[in-house]
Amino acid sequence: MTSGNHTLVKHLKRDPANAPLDSQDKVMIDFALRLTREPSAVRREDIDSLKSAGFSEEQVVDIVLITCTFNFMDRLADGLGVELDPEMQALIERNSDKG
């Protein structure tokens, strides 16, 4: 996955199942979405699918930690009613069509 690909980001936000990803990235995104949407449904088989896709044990841990950290921070901000700085909000709105 390359950085700065706004079209890909937009596609991932709207239709992650059909985003143009290589097979390894697709397995990673599918896992992260499952962990985000249905954390209690994650099974050993899900971890094994990451390893079968070529991720090392350390990379699997990184994927889980990054996914959990983003979910935690989103829920923390939502729970505390944190709002974005007006300048940041304006930047997001200006770039929302880019992904």
C-alpha positions in Angstrom: 0.0 0.0 0.0 1.5 3.3 -1.0 1.0 6.6 1.0 -0.8 9.5 -0.6 -3.2 7.4 -2.6 -6.3 9.4 -2.0 -8.4 7.3 -4.4 -7.5 4.1 -2.5 -8.3 5.8 0.8 -11.7 6.9 -0.5 -12.4 3.4 -1.8 -11.4 1.8 1.6 -13.8 4.1 3.4 -16.7 3.4 1.1 -16.3 -0.1 0.0 -13.3 -1.9 1.7 -14.4 -5.4 0.4 -13.8 -4.3 -3.2 -10.8 -1.9 -2.8 -8.0 -2.6 -5.2 -5.5 -4.2 -2.8 -3.0 -7.0 -3.2 -4.0 -10.2 -1.4 -1.8 -9.6 1.7 -3.2 -6.1 2.2 -6.8 -7.4 1.7 -6.3 -10.0 4.5 -4.9 -7.4 6.8 -7.8 -4.9 6.1 -10.4 -7.7 6.5 -8.9 -8.7 9.8 -8.7 -5.1 11.1 -12.4 -4.5 10.1 -13.4 -7.7 11.8 -11.5 -6.8 15.0 -13.1 -3.3 14.9 -16.7 -4.4 14.1 -16.9 -7.8 15.8 -14.0 -8.1 18.3 -15.6 -11.1 20.1 -15.9 -13.0 16.8 -12.1 -13.0 16.2 -10.7 -16.5 16.3 -7.4 -18.2 16.1 -8.2 -18.9 12.4 -8.2 -15.1 11.8 -4.7 -14.9 13.2 -3.7 -17.9 11.1 -5.0 -16.3 8.0 -2.7 -13.3 8.6 0.2 -15.7 9.0 -0.8 -17.6 5.9 -0.8 -14.3 4.0 2.9 -13.8 4.9 2.7 -11.8 8.1 5.2 -12.6 10.8 4.2 -13.0 14.5 5.6 -9.6 15.2 3.6 -8.0 12.3 0.4 -9.7 13.5 0.9 -8.2 16.9 1.5 -4.8 15.2 -1.7 -5.1 13.2 -3.7 -5.9 16.3 -2.1 -3.1 18.4 -2.6 -0.5 15.7 -6.2 -1.5 15.1 -6.9 -1.5 18.9 -5.1 1.8 19.4 -7.1 3.6 16.7 -10.4 2.1 18.0 -9.5 3.1 21.6 -8.6 6.7 20.6 -11.8 7.1 18.5 -14.0 5.9 21.4 -12.1 8.0 23.9 -12.6 11.1 21.8 -16.2 10.3 21.2 -16.9 9.5 24.8 -15.4 12.7 26.0 -17.0 14.8 23.3 -13.7 15.9 21.9 -14.1 18.1 18.8 -11.5 18.9 16.2 -9.6 22.2 16.2 -11.4 24.4 13.7 -8.4 24.6 11.4 -8.1 20.8 11.3 -11.8 20.5 10.6 -11.5 22.9 7.7 -8.6 21.0 6.3 -10.5 17.7 6.5 -13.5 19.3 4.8 -11.4 20.7 2.0 -9.8 17.3 1.4 -12.9 15.1 2.0 -13.4 14.5 -1.7 -9.8 13.2 -2.0 -10.3 10.4 0.6 
